Amino acid sequence: MSLLYLLLVGVLLAGMLSIVFHTLRTGISPMPTSGKVRRQLLSLLPSELEGTVLELGSGWGTLAFALADHCPRAQVLAFELSPLPYAFSRLRQRLAPRPNLQLVREDLFRTSFSRASAVVCYLFPGAMKRLAPKFSEELAPGTRILSNTFALRGWMPVRTLVVDDLYRTPIYLYEVPAREDGSEAGGTRPRGVSTKH
């Protein structure tokens, strides 16, 4: 066998092991968002949206790039922990840059969401459960939260779309409700958000 062949096999094996490791660590594997789901999800976000759009769990970047194109006046911050999908997204950004897209490889639970105009998630139920109190405490009332596939437990969606695909993929739209004390963010739990799990 040639050295090049062994090197290629080693790189592929390392990449696969990296994905498996981060899947076990985070609880979900990086999955691309299908075209049908992407179109339906983007239909729930106004294209004139400004401010910061957070994409939590950006995987291979299929939705991050679409968000940057759909909302050209917004800054899209796409979070992904798994190194291989993150590196793929970085390469794509280098080859076809979006000036309003920033790829971030850090733990989204350690990041402040207080400046977000909208949040888009493709995570698993456990992560959504952990995010619910963070959304309540840090997001301003009226902030849109879009979730691909997994519901935000204890929250009532403003709208639910079911995509006409093989999986009948649900997309949930939530809006952070007004807080009982009238504060903007970082205060008490918003009205209409249950604490029952």
Disulfide bonds with the S-S distance in Angstrom:
none
